[in-house]
Every structure is written in C-alpha cells, then in structure tokens.
Amino acid sequence: MSLSYADRHDVAVLGGGAIGLAVAWRARQRGLSVVLIDHGDLGRGASHVAAGMLAPVSEADPGERALLELGLRSARAWSAFAAELEDASGRPVGYRTTGTLVLARDRDEAEALDRELALRERLGLRVERLLPSAARRLEPALSPTLRAAFHAPDDHSVDPRRLTAALAVAAARAGVEFRVGQEVTAVDPGEGVEIEGRQVVAAERIVVACGAWSGTIPGVPAVPVRPVKGQTLRLRSGPGEPPLLERPVRYEGGYLVPRGDGSVILGATVEEQGFNTALTAGGLYELLRDASELVPGVLELEVTETLAGLRPGTPDNAPLLGELGGVLFATGHHRNGVLLTPVTAELVAAHLAGDAEIDASFAPGRFTHRAAA
Ligand code: GLY
C-alpha cells in the first residue's frame, strides 16, 4: 500500500453494525479519535435482520461456559447501557424487560424442556417452571395444546434497528467520524486502511467488526468466521387489535419476539449457505408452521417484511475478541451480537485505551493454537 494519508486517527473501526458502532462510541468516550468505515449504510447487516433477543438464560448451552458468562455479564449491563444510549442519542432503543417463555409442544419436547430446566437450575440461573395453564394466563395467544413451559425472567429484548440508529447518533455526537458507503480495499496493520483502492486513512489501531465478512478483507489475518444464514419474517397485528404477545417465546425451530408497537419478529432459520441470502419457500414455511403450532394467531397477522441475514459464525460459537496479526477483532458473535454489544464495546474500548486485557477465552487465534497443540 502506498501511504499517502488523507487523515489520521487513533482507531479505525471497520463495520457499522451494532458492534462496530458501539465500539466506536465507547472508544471515543475514552478520548481516542475514531473513524468508522462501512461499505454500505450503517446498521444494514445482521443488525438489521436480528430480532433483538437478550436471552443468555433461555439459550444457554452447557458446553459454552465462557460464552454463557459473557452473555450473562452483557445482559446485566443492558439496562444501564440502554439508558445511557437513549440519553446520549435522544432516541429510544426499544429495550423491554418482559422475560422470555420457553415452550414445548409435545411429549418429546416436554422431556427435553425438563432437561433444559434442570441444567439451568444447576447453573444457578433464574428459571420458573410453569403449568401450561399458567403460561397461557401470561400469554393468552398460546395454543391450548401447549405441553410444557418455563419462564426466564431475566431474558429480555431490544429493537436492533433502533439500537443502531441510536448508536450512530451517540457516536456522531461524541465525535466519531464516519466514512459511509466506502469500501475498504486493503488493511495495513499499524498503518491504516485503503479505501476504494486509493484513499488512505491512517490509524494506529484497526478494529475489525465486519460480521460475516470479517475474514474476507485483504490484509486482515484469515479468521474462521463464516456466514450462517437466518431467514425471518416481520408480522403485524391489524389496526386496533391487541398485540399477539407481550414477551418473546422460544421453541424448537424458532422464536417470536414482539415489539411494543404490535409488530412481531418471527425467526429464524440456521443455514450453512455461504453468502447466499435468498429467501426460500421451505424456510419461511417451516418458520410459520412451527410458530403456528404454538401460537396459532400468528397466521392471522399481516406480513410486512421477509428477509434473510448472515450471522458471523465461529467454530465454537463464541466471538473473536482481541488482537491477531496487528488488528483487533470484535466479530464472530454468531447468534448473540445484539446481546453482546455492551460487553464487547466495553472490553474492546478498555483494551484500546490500555486499561484492561480481554479474556483469552475469546482470543481470535485460539483455533490455530488448538490445531497446533
Ligand atoms: N439470536 C437469534 C438468532 O440468531 O437467530
């Protein structure tokens, strides 16, 4: 790269989704000069498609302890993060503290739900078994055929589109500079970023927060981040009708996440299809079939949007947070990008400011080391 710099910053953040925006905001708050670069509009990647579940308890996996701890830490941070962000941006982020219901529709699923419940109790997570009748009192839209349920009172939700809009305002107000609609064509660690094949931005530190595309940037070390496709639908109650649900519900095959405005997000497929984001009849059919078995009224709703996004998957489902090859990764958040936004931004900004090291459990080089061991 020929280094004729257009401008100079302490930090260049690549990627304008929830993670990149929050890292940029937090880094700027620590006194660093920050430029954020995105090839498209801000918040148009996975953050645009995400349902916004903040659900480390209902999604806990016993094989992913470090990820669970990180998710719980971020979930605890969400309330203050949302309040601070709303204050800084003057915009609501749609943070709703409703808890989440986990549902079983038949005997096999009820047995699996019992195991899930016992596991969470062993881990000391707050969960409450509910009789189907009690679950239906909470959510009258649930099917009378519901077999079993538990409530995770600490699992909440946020509106990711409002989140990225608020983060963009807060970051701009804090003094983050933006280069939007500009493609990063090469990265020179420790030096800067080449944009559109010519213009160069000098930056001492480069943060890669490009989601599923994080492993594709010339000059950035290859990391095992892959796209994991998720198809979704957005639905809405008719004018004057009450919302279908008050709280998110999860079940085998998907989830429904209501917003406060009568709309509901129905997600999501989990598909290994590379960078293909085509919507398929089978994918949407299965989402609607599974949802309607537990919440029949879903079929009465108006469909307002169908779209697919690409989660940034990693081999162990945990994010890549830390240095590798002279750049700092804040990516690979897979199913948990929105949940992990506050803690990721805090950890990465503290690392950039030299205040704290990031837990080695999330080191981007961990897969290489394991292979070599
Ligand atoms: N966190 C939900 C999903 O990735 O589908």
Residues whose N, C-alpha, C, O or C-beta is under 5 A from the ligand:
A	BS01	LIG	G230 G267 A268 H334 R335 N336
